[in-house]
Amino acid sequence: RGERVQCLQVNFVQFVQFVPVSERYVASHSVKTRLEDGIFIITINNTARNNCVSLPTAKALVDAFLRFEADDNAKVAILHGEGANFCCGHDLKEVSQASFIHFDEDLVEKYRPMLLAAVEGYAVAGGLELALLADFRVASSTAKFGVFCRRVGVPLLDGGTVRLPKVIGLGRALDLILTGREVSAEEALSIGLANRVVPKGKALEETIKLAKLIASHPNACMLVDRTSTYNSLSAPTLQDALDFEYTEGVSVLAESVQGALKFIKRPRTSKL
């Protein structure tokens, strides 16, 4: 289950290993979830704080992702923010009190669901890092991205310096990381930070459509291709990457046979 698609990302860094297991994953009104036709929708619901992530919100987000992983009926997850903003990062009120969130470093790699991010408004600082956890980022025309934590001296602690260069390239990543400047939806699309730009207020609706399309495909084959794609980013050699692709692909050939049989039995007038 740890290889399913994700469409979004959030701010998870510095906390879980310091908290007893019994207290790690608790419900919170600041995070809502619902299952809709196989799509597991996770909503950051802290509009009074621009959907900033506090300690209770962070724990609730971890709990939401673990519940998605455990639900065989959920094929794709979507992460989004209630109201006008996706997520404005770590709650600076907690930072001002020297209280930091830190998650298990391998949390996302261990539980790597198929995730899509639906971004309205600001996805900045830790919120940008959350969005980078996703396989796709669907941004509305209102979306604004940026490493705004640069402006107040808070480092990227949730994979931002690791994932951003892989998504947009080293030069562009350094531009965003070092300047802390604001990036519009149009620029995000042009540099590959956003995969789609949609009209204001339509990010979640369009992301649900995309998630349903992804979920409609044969699942096992799609997941091994996705896993191989991520593996290729860190494989020691080209041959290692090719060997991994072959081994993973062969493991799901039974699904391929079923798909081929279905294809050849289709009416001749059917379109591809």
C-alpha distance (Angstrom), angle and dihedral (degrees) to the residues before:
residue distance angle dihedral
R1 . . .
G2 3.78 . .
E3 3.81 91.7 .
R4 3.78 101.3 61.0
V5 3.77 123.1 126.5
Q6 3.77 121.7 -88.2
C7 3.76 125.4 -161.8
L8 3.75 100.6 -169.9
Q9 3.78 148.4 28.0
V10 3.78 139.1 -140.8
N11 3.82 143.0 -175.3
F12 3.87 112.0 -78.8
V13 3.80 118.7 156.1
Q14 3.75 137.3 116.8
F15 3.74 115.4 20.8
V16 3.75 125.5 57.8
Q17 3.78 100.5 80.6
F18 3.82 90.1 57.5
V19 3.80 94.9 54.8
P20 3.83 125.9 76.7
V21 3.80 112.4 -105.9
S22 3.79 90.8 -118.6
E23 3.80 89.6 60.3
R24 3.79 100.3 40.1
Y25 3.77 103.6 84.9
V26 3.77 111.8 42.9
A27 3.77 132.0 153.9
S28 3.78 117.7 -104.9
H29 3.78 134.5 -175.5
S30 3.83 86.3 -134.9
V31 3.82 91.8 72.3
K32 3.80 124.7 48.1
T33 3.81 128.5 -173.7
R34 3.77 135.8 -169.5
L35 3.81 136.4 171.5
E36 3.80 115.9 -133.0
D37 3.83 119.9 177.4
G38 3.78 92.9 -33.5
I39 3.82 93.5 -42.6
F40 3.81 115.0 117.4
I41 3.81 107.8 -151.6
I42 3.81 118.1 -159.6
T43 3.79 116.3 -166.8
I44 3.80 126.1 -166.8
N45 3.80 100.8 -144.0
N46 3.79 106.3 -172.0
T47 3.79 100.8 110.0
A48 3.80 93.8 153.2
R49 3.83 87.2 66.5
N50 3.85 96.3 36.6
N51 3.81 87.9 -101.5
C52 3.79 92.0 -64.4
V53 3.79 114.7 168.8
S54 3.78 116.0 -111.8
L55 3.79 125.8 177.2
P56 3.84 94.8 -89.3
T57 3.82 90.5 46.0
A58 3.80 91.4 49.9
K59 3.80 92.1 51.7
A60 3.79 90.8 47.5
L61 3.81 91.5 51.0
V62 3.79 91.4 52.8
D63 3.78 89.1 49.5
A64 3.81 91.0 50.3
F65 3.81 93.0 52.5
L66 3.79 92.1 47.6
R67 3.81 90.7 50.9
F68 3.80 89.6 50.7
E69 3.80 90.1 51.7
A70 3.80 91.0 50.9
D71 3.83 96.0 48.8
D72 3.80 112.2 89.3
N73 3.81 90.0 -167.9
A74 3.81 92.3 60.6
K75 3.81 112.7 84.2
V76 3.80 103.7 167.0
A77 3.81 132.1 21.7
I78 3.78 127.4 -146.7
L79 3.78 123.5 -160.7
H80 3.79 120.0 -161.5
G81 3.77 142.0 147.2
E82 3.78 126.7 -111.1
G83 3.78 114.8 -116.6
A84 3.79 126.4 -4.5
N85 3.82 101.4 -17.9
F86 3.78 138.2 51.9
C87 3.80 98.6 -150.2
C88 3.80 132.7 -41.4
G89 3.79 94.4 -156.5
H90 3.79 134.0 -113.1
D91 3.80 114.2 1.1
L92 3.81 102.7 -100.4
K93 3.79 90.5 -154.0
E94 3.81 87.2 68.6
V95 3.80 91.2 43.7
S96 3.82 90.2 52.9
Q97 3.80 87.5 56.3
A98 3.84 91.2 49.8
S99 3.81 91.3 -110.0
F100 3.81 112.5 140.9
I101 3.78 133.7 -174.9
H102 3.78 115.7 -136.1
F103 3.79 123.4 174.4
D104 3.78 130.6 -165.5
E105 3.79 104.4 -74.1
D106 3.80 92.8 -131.2
L107 3.81 95.0 46.5
V108 3.79 96.2 111.1
E109 3.79 95.2 37.6
K110 3.81 91.6 49.3
Y111 3.81 94.1 44.8
R112 3.78 102.7 31.5
P113 3.80 104.3 164.5
M114 3.77 123.1 -179.5
L115 3.78 98.0 -93.9
L116 3.78 135.6 -178.2
A117 3.80 124.7 -168.4
A118 3.80 120.6 -143.8
V119 3.79 106.5 -160.9
E120 3.79 125.3 -163.3
G121 3.79 118.5 167.1
Y122 3.78 120.2 -21.8
A123 3.81 123.8 14.5
V124 3.77 98.4 169.3
A125 3.81 140.5 147.4
G126 3.81 106.1 -12.9
G127 3.80 88.0 1.5
L128 3.80 89.1 62.3
E129 3.80 88.4 49.9
L130 3.79 89.2 52.8
A131 3.79 90.4 51.6
L132 3.80 89.7 51.0
L133 3.80 89.8 61.7
A134 3.78 88.7 68.9
D135 3.79 128.4 90.1
F136 3.81 89.8 -139.5
R137 3.78 133.5 23.3
V138 3.79 115.6 -156.4
A139 3.81 108.5 -167.7
S140 3.76 129.6 -167.7
S141 3.79 118.9 -138.0
T142 3.82 87.1 -100.2
A143 3.81 93.7 59.5
K144 3.79 119.2 123.2
F145 3.80 123.4 -174.3
G146 3.78 130.1 -170.5
V147 3.78 149.7 130.4
F148 3.80 91.4 -104.9
C149 3.80 91.3 160.8
R150 3.83 85.3 76.5
R151 3.79 87.3 74.2
V152 3.81 94.3 60.3
G153 3.78 99.7 35.4
V154 3.81 99.4 -105.5
P155 3.83 112.9 139.9
L156 3.78 125.2 -136.8
L157 3.80 104.6 -97.1
D158 3.81 103.4 164.1
G159 3.78 102.7 67.9
G160 3.79 99.0 -75.5
T161 3.81 95.0 129.9
V162 3.81 89.7 46.2
R163 3.80 103.1 43.0
L164 3.81 102.1 34.2
P165 3.84 95.3 64.5
K166 3.80 89.7 49.7
V167 3.79 91.2 53.0
I168 3.83 101.8 42.0
G169 3.82 105.2 11.2
L170 3.80 132.7 -100.1
G171 3.81 99.6 -81.1
R172 3.79 95.6 49.8
A173 3.80 92.0 42.0
L174 3.81 91.4 54.2
D175 3.80 89.4 49.4
L176 3.81 91.3 56.9
I177 3.81 96.4 37.9
L178 3.79 97.5 48.6
T179 3.81 100.3 38.4
G180 3.80 100.2 39.2
R181 3.79 87.9 -147.7
E182 3.80 126.4 159.4
V183 3.81 118.7 -100.2
S184 3.80 119.1 -155.9
A185 3.80 124.4 -139.9
E186 3.81 90.3 -106.5
E187 3.80 93.3 52.9
A188 3.81 90.8 43.8
L189 3.80 88.7 56.0
S190 3.80 92.7 47.5
I191 3.83 93.7 52.7
G192 3.81 96.0 41.3
L193 3.79 97.6 -107.5
A194 3.82 89.6 116.3
N195 3.81 121.9 40.7
R196 3.80 96.4 -163.1
V197 3.82 135.8 15.1
V198 3.79 116.2 -153.7
P199 3.82 134.6 175.9
K200 3.80 120.9 -73.4
G201 3.79 112.5 -76.0
K202 3.83 93.7 15.4
A203 3.81 101.8 90.4
L204 3.80 96.6 100.8
E205 3.81 94.1 41.1
E206 3.80 92.7 50.8
T207 3.80 92.5 43.1
I208 3.81 90.4 54.0
K209 3.81 88.9 53.3
L210 3.80 90.3 50.9
A211 3.80 91.9 46.9
K212 3.80 91.6 51.5
L213 3.80 90.4 51.2
I214 3.81 90.8 51.7
A215 3.81 92.1 45.9
S216 3.82 91.1 51.3
H217 3.81 92.3 66.2
P218 3.83 123.6 86.5
N219 3.79 101.5 -77.8
A220 3.81 107.5 -147.4
C221 3.80 95.8 51.5
M222 3.78 92.4 47.0
L223 3.80 92.7 50.2
V224 3.79 95.6 50.9
D225 3.82 90.5 49.4
R226 3.78 89.5 49.9
T227 3.80 91.9 47.9
S228 3.80 91.6 49.0
T229 3.79 91.2 50.3
Y230 3.80 91.8 55.4
N231 3.79 91.4 42.9
S232 3.79 91.1 55.0
L233 3.82 89.9 64.1
S234 3.80 92.1 65.4
A235 3.82 104.4 23.5
P236 3.83 110.6 128.3
T237 3.82 93.7 -130.8
L238 3.77 140.4 8.6
Q239 3.79 89.7 -109.1
D240 3.82 91.0 53.8
A241 3.80 89.5 52.9
L242 3.82 92.3 47.8
D243 3.80 92.3 47.4
F244 3.80 91.0 50.4
E245 3.80 91.1 49.6
Y246 3.82 91.7 51.3
T247 3.80 95.5 45.7
E248 3.79 93.1 48.3
G249 3.80 93.2 43.9
V250 3.80 94.7 50.8
S251 3.79 89.8 53.7
V252 3.83 91.5 67.0
L253 3.80 101.2 39.3
A254 3.82 90.1 114.8
E255 3.80 87.9 68.7
S256 3.80 89.0 48.9
V257 3.81 91.2 55.7
Q258 3.79 91.3 52.5
G259 3.79 91.0 48.2
A260 3.82 92.4 49.3
L261 3.81 91.6 50.3
K262 3.78 90.5 50.9
F263 3.80 90.7 49.0
I264 3.80 96.9 51.6
K265 3.82 91.8 46.6
R266 3.81 93.3 54.8
P267 3.83 118.2 112.6
R268 3.80 110.6 -86.2
T269 3.80 90.7 -123.0
S270 3.82 91.8 60.0
K271 3.78 118.0 112.7
L272 3.80 122.1 -129.8
